Amino acid sequence: MAEYWLISTPLEKNPDDGWKQLYSITTKVKTCEIFKFFIPVLKVGTLDTLLADSDNLSKLEMYLEGLLVRLANGMGTAYNIEETQRLRELFLVRGQNLYDYLVTFRWDVARFPTKQTIKSIADLALKQGSIIESEYKLKFQDYLAAKTAYEICQKNEQGSLLTRNLTDIIKKEDYISDSIYLSTVFVIVPKKLLGDWYNMYERFDETVVPKSSRIITEDPEYYLVGVTVFQKNISSFTENCRKFKFLVRQFKHDDQEEMKNKEKVEYNRLKKEALFQPLVNMLRHQFCEVYINYVHVKAARIFVESVLRYGLPPHFRTVLMIVGKKDVKKVRDILYHLYKHLDAIVISDGDKVHLESGAAVGHNPADYYPYVTTRINTDII
């Protein structure tokens, strides 16, 4: 696992030397990769506008991250996938996996024209996200309802013997149907109590036909057994079964009911399948669109924070750093020593100390770095 950071630092007199110095970290830390991250010069307003943009972009980041998580969870539900890696393989951004999209990022001028204000860019990303979320909720709820209905049918047809439908298990030869005195009672017997059942069931009622108990079927926990009892004493037999943790299942064979059950299962299966492919296609497309917006918002955010930190005109470089989690502290220490000369966080003012914009973007001021940085969340899947 790795962390993905965007880092912004002022350009040196010789930008190539600065880049080489930064890139040299990869020779010291094998789990570290560094890529140039190109952000165009965006339209900048007043200081108050920039501060408002910073706040709006921060909130928008969190919203888009949450939306990406919901879309990914929706895909996991559709495919019954819990493993992160398998889920990631389902999502591509313009034909690329998330890693490749990030390391080759280029600002989409057609999508977010640089002549627009930063607020306009944020508003467009928010509007698209809201439309996508509304569509997702509607279609996902429809699919989830169909999936739940089908799973209930499956449970009735294939679940535990305690609850499942018995019409497709019990055959006509398994019960007495032509007697006005005798009847077959079907009992659920826990496997660990089968010996007790054979020792006791004939004493549950005096009208139980001796040695009539026979196993019809079983599942991992229970046996379904049939036993012959006089019809008039079924209630007494049922009550005594209950006392010893044996459950009598009510059963009445009905050909029409059996056909209805099968038709219901098939209807729900077909409905679920009909909704499945349109849903996953939509989720792939929506995730791609939201992720593109998310990364552009991240880029806009670090641009704004860099202007606030380093001033105008914009004269700084932005890089993408990918760092193995075990080396995060080591790389942060190296970066600190490279850029500690930028440190202007503490300004004495009588007895007061002020924090300037040196904190990590979107982090607590306690997580201070002498350069502008933000983390791209890769835990959304």
ZIQUI-V684442 format. One record per backbone hydrogen bond with DSSP energy under -1.0 kcal/mol. NH is the residue of the N-H (numbers start at 1). CO is the residue of the C=O. If there is no record, write none. Layout:
nh={NH:NH}
co={CO:CO}
//
This chain:
nh={3:5:6:7:8:9:11:18:19:20:21:22:23:24:25:26:27:29:32:33:35:37:50:51:52:53:54:55:56:57:58:59:60:61:62:63:64:65:66:67:68:69:70:71:72:73:74:75:76:77:78:79:81:87:88:89:90:91:93:96:101:102:103:104:105:109:112:116:121:122:123:124:125:126:127:128:129:130:131:132:133:134:135:136:137:138:139:140:141:142:143:144:145:146:147:148:149:150:151:152:153:154:155:156:157:158:159:163:164:165:169:170:174:175:183:185:187:188:189:191:193:194:197:198:199:200:201:203:204:208:209:212:214:216:217:219:223:224:225:226:227:229:231:233:234:237:238:239:240:241:242:243:244:245:246:247:249:258:259:260:261:262:263:264:265:266:267:268:269:270:271:272:273:274:275:276:279:280:281:282:283:284:285:286:287:288:289:290:291:292:293:294:295:296:297:298:299:300:301:302:303:304:305:306:307:308:309:310:311:317:319:320:321:322:323:325:327:328:331:332:333:334:335:336:337:338:339:340:342:343:349:352:358:360:361:363:367:368:369:372:374:376}
co={323:321:374:319:372:317:315:14:15:16:17:18:19:20:22:23:24:25:29:322:320:318:46:47:48:49:50:51:52:53:54:55:56:57:58:59:60:61:62:63:64:65:66:67:68:69:70:71:72:73:74:75:76:83:84:85:87:88:96:93:97:98:99:100:102:107:108:113:117:118:119:120:121:122:123:124:125:126:127:128:129:130:131:132:133:134:135:136:137:138:139:140:141:142:143:144:145:146:147:148:149:150:151:152:153:154:155:160:160:156:166:166:171:172:229:227:225:247:223:221:190:191:193:194:195:196:197:200:201:205:228:209:226:224:224:222:189:217:187:214:185:183:181:230:231:233:234:235:236:237:238:239:241:242:241:188:186:254:255:256:257:258:259:260:261:262:263:264:265:266:267:268:269:270:271:272:275:276:277:278:279:280:281:282:283:284:285:286:287:288:289:290:291:292:293:294:295:296:297:298:299:300:301:302:303:304:305:306:307:9:7:35:5:33:3:1:324:325:327:328:329:330:331:332:333:334:335:336:339:340:352:349:356:367:373:360:364:366:358:8:6:4}
//
